[in-house]
Amino acid sequence: MKKKILVLLAFMMSMVSAQAADWQFVETNNPNLSLYIDLDSIKKTDNQEYLYAIKFTDGKTPERVAYIRSDASMNYIGVIYVNDYSDDTYRPKAVFANPRVFMKPVTEDSFLASVHNFVISGTNVQSDEKIASNEVQEIEQAEQDFNEKAAVDKGEEVAEQKPALRENAAPSEDEIKNVAYVVQPSVQQRESTAQNLKEYVSQLGCELNENWNPPKSGKNSQAIIIITIGKDGGFYGYDFAKSSGDEPTDRSILSAVQKTAPFAKFPKVNNKNADKLKFQFVFDYQKFKKSVE
């Protein structure tokens, strides 16, 4: 009976590995780069976010596949997972089952901007309901159960499931590793009621604190983020001067920044007279309270 069950699960695995794909060529500014997007992999969530797969090569190296998340509302992008491309291992639905990724703003000089703009334009986008059926989820669960059972039978320790595969398969292309950014404000900014930059920073700290929902894993941690803001309130980037040491907490901090942006315009009394300024905020998450200063 045990052998029959394993054979059945192995057959179901073979069904999952056969993923339909409709590769569409995407134009880029690099004549040496061949870039394709799988139209069948594109799906849109309720949060104006898109999940999709691309494959690319420069003609000198083997084809690689990257699984991407794009945020249309904030013009952000994140690389979930990158690996050498193979029809046997190409499984976008399995990767998108838990697509946790660190998002960064997009810049137009990156080749990823081509697929990002292609996707958020709404071309050939399918809804989650059409793609993520109960049947697919059951097959993927069967595959996971089979793999864990096989590892136990061999006397191997089953590794704890990780939310992301970034350490084992980090992007090798510089443009994927370092997604540069400049984010222009998408909506009209608010006028600040602050009388000076000190009050401006204090008010902004309160707004960030209201929008910050740290996970339990980040208790008793502290992080320092530097936010670049334009005088019109535009968000022009960020840098972690100090990480909390907990990736979900760092992501929650970035999420708070995204929710707060675009920011209020600089106060009229601005002795700096600069188009952009960098502001440092300390995110302190103690056991019973959280604060942003």
Phi, psi and omega in degrees: 000321180298317181295321180297319180295317180296321178295318179297316179294323177297322178295320178294325177297320180295330177291321181292323185292339180273093183260129176289143181216142177231090187280124180247128178291138180239128180289141175226174177276357181257110183292342181269355184257128173258117186235130180228150175237138179275107182298327181289342183272345186290129172215148185247137177263177180288347184263023182061031176249150182234140173245137181196167181241144176230157169228151188204157175200152176262007180089344181254337182243159179299155177298140177237155179242141178229136178258125193239149169238130178239138177250110183287328184289325182253354184061047179248159179215151177214143179261114183284315189196140178227140179201167172297141184278137174207139178300329183286331184253000181283108183221077182298324182295323179291319179293321183282357179294330180215068190276069177277132185203149176275119186268145175225154177295156182266148171237146187289344180273002174267143179294340177293338178296330181296312180286326178300311180293325178299316185287313185288349175288348177091011182290121173055036180274135177253155180275161177302323184296326181286326186269313187270086179267162178297328181296316179297318180297321179295320179294317180295323177293321177297321178296316180297315179298321180295316181296319179293320179294319180296322180293320179295318180299329181273000180078016181268151178280129179283122182288146177294138180294129179258147181289339181214157182250031190291325183291320183280337184218063178286145179301139180267337181279135183301325183290336177274321181295316186243084178282104182288168186204150163211116184254119177272146180297134183264343179228166182292134183281160178273152171280138180277142175269357181291146180271341180205176183294329179297315177293324180300313180295320180297316179295319180294323177298321178295320179294318178297320180297320179294326183269001184264121177237083184288148177283163180296333182294345183260014181300145180060036178239163179218138178225151178236123180239141177250120183252131176264121184236137176277161183296340177273002180094002180291147179267117186245019174126176183208166175205133177277110174287333177210123177280153176288344185087357179233113186301316178300325178292318177299320179294323180293327177293314178297324178296321178296321178296316180298319181292327182282326180291150355289150185272174176290154177294156177299149177298154182297328176272095184229100184291341183285325181052042180249150178288329180222146176224150177259130180240135180258133179232136178258118177263108184249117183243093176273176187297323186244002180204163175225147181211150176235122182237000000 
